[in-house]
Amino acid sequence: MKNNYLSYLLGAFLLCQVTAYAQPGSLDTSFGTQGKALNYTGTYHATARRALILPDGKTITAGTGNISLTYYDDLMLMKFNEDGSPDASFGTNGIVMVGETLVDEEIISMCLVGDKILVSFVTYGTSNAVGYARFNADGSLDTTLNGTGFAYHEIADKRIIMYSLYVKEDGKIIAGGYTITDNQLQDMQWMVAQYNADMTVDTAFGGGDGYWNAVMNYGTNNLVALAVNNDGKIVMGGHAVDASFTDFTIMQLNEDGTQDTSFGTNGITYIDFNNFGDYLYSLRLQPDGKILLGGGTTTPTNTNNAFCAARLNTNGLLDETFGQGGKIQYPFNAQYNETATDVCIRSNGKIVLGGYMSFGDEPDFGLLFLNADGSPDTLFGNGGRVSTDFTSAEGNDFEQLHALCEQADGKIIAAGQTFEANKYKVALARYNIEEPTTDVSDINSGKNISVYPNPVNDVLHISFKLPFEREAQIKLFTMNGQQIQTDASKVSAFTNTVTINSFAALAKGVYVLEVTAGNMIQTFKVVK
């Protein structure tokens, strides 16, 4: 699938409303308390490692927590309403905590499988198996999975840690991470596994074992993120040693779990920023299949740490239209511990890097807003930089942003942790965006293409008002760029309407419609 970046048209359901737009990058004061929401229970500590915007607009976070100093850490899910308040219909007052009694456990990845929530978790105990748990929409364990809601994958003499989950179109689950042999950190190997819907290993993948496990060079060899591209191939990224230094490292697997040696250089791409340590923490795919990477770069003296990002073409080579030769790095305050832990591709093609940045004694939530070419989006904050301190004072220990999400209206949700009253707490913030502007394609077309109704229930109409007959192509995508429908139609002169009847079978959520008529392209967000 090849298509232009999704434009920022919000559709008739938003355009018809009167909206006052705040400073881009400012906290949205309608969310939580002045734009911030903290976990709201008496847990001793809680941390959000992952976050998702649900189809109903609510936010769910996943990580770990415990209720007192004497308890072990458990798996924790939290659900927030659109205004940042706890969703009392989920678990107990918006919180679900499950786990074994005498071990520490932590969720490190999450995805949606229909209306269910699938997580991977690590157990800090005697078990080397990777654990999976599946929850119903109300937070209860989905006991249709093995009668318990849990599943485990174990390989002899190896500890398995899975940092990324992806649901394929056929319902199978891809998980990516790494293994440690006999608990020896110098023997860390990248791993990708494919599971059936019931979380049993799919033996059709990886030569019969259901997984691919590769020996990398010596060092900190972590696979931290993966995604499935438009051609069905699995793109995976992390960091590994190339020559003497740890670099961004990206590889690709074929659909059957064999390595794609046509990707990059002999099947692998290393990206070096500063001839020292470069650590990749996030990987996202653009709708056109290009690969966006985010993380942090360091120097031997640790005095010039920086947010950094890179973009690859689908062949694994650097996209030279991005930044300087495909790479960017932005040092903020020349202080230690500044790095991007997540990256978000906005629906208008722009980018947000999120992590932690130091403007005082301790790191705060940090966001860097970028244009699609990697240059700072100066509409936001100070030269594209935005930071949030949850306690309005420094010396509050360590605040870290772990996850970024974009709402249907374009606003950005950031989730992570803060430290307050001697407790680590789940922390969320919501940020305002720029006022929607008219797209170039919209100007050229004279707004001759429109869609209605929006929101839609079953049938969507696309209206054309054109001066002559044209061939039209209509594509429908999910918000993560997955194409789910393509239609072609000849549009009559002056006025014509094309109808899409497929929405009745689609789940509730936000979709992207791309309409091409001649040399005009318009994209719309459509809400079901």
Beta strands, then each sheet from edge to edge (+ up, - down):
strand 1: 36-38
strand 2: 45-53
strand 3: 59-66
strand 4: 74-80
strand 5: 95-98
strand 6: 104-113
strand 7: 116-124
strand 8: 130-135
strand 9: 150-153
strand 10: 158-167
strand 11: 173-181
strand 12: 188-195
strand 13: 211-215
strand 14: 222-228
strand 15: 234-242
strand 16: 245-253
strand 17: 268-271
strand 18: 278-285
strand 19: 291-297
strand 20: 306-312
strand 21: 327-330
strand 22: 339-345
strand 23: 351-358
strand 24: 363-370
strand 25: 385-388
strand 26: 400-406
strand 27: 412-420
strand 28: 423-431
strand 29: 449-452
strand 30: 460-464
strand 31: 470-478
strand 32: 483-491
strand 33: 496-500
strand 34: 510-517
strand 35: 520-527
sheet 1: 1+ 28- 27+ 26-
sheet 2: 2+ 3- 4+ 5-
sheet 3: 6+ 7- 8+ 9-
sheet 4: 10+ 11- 12+ 13-
sheet 5: 14+ 15- 16+ 17-
sheet 6: 18+ 19- 20+ 21-
sheet 7: 22+ 23- 24+ 25-
sheet 8: 29+ 30- 33+
sheet 9: 32+ 31- 34+ 35-
end
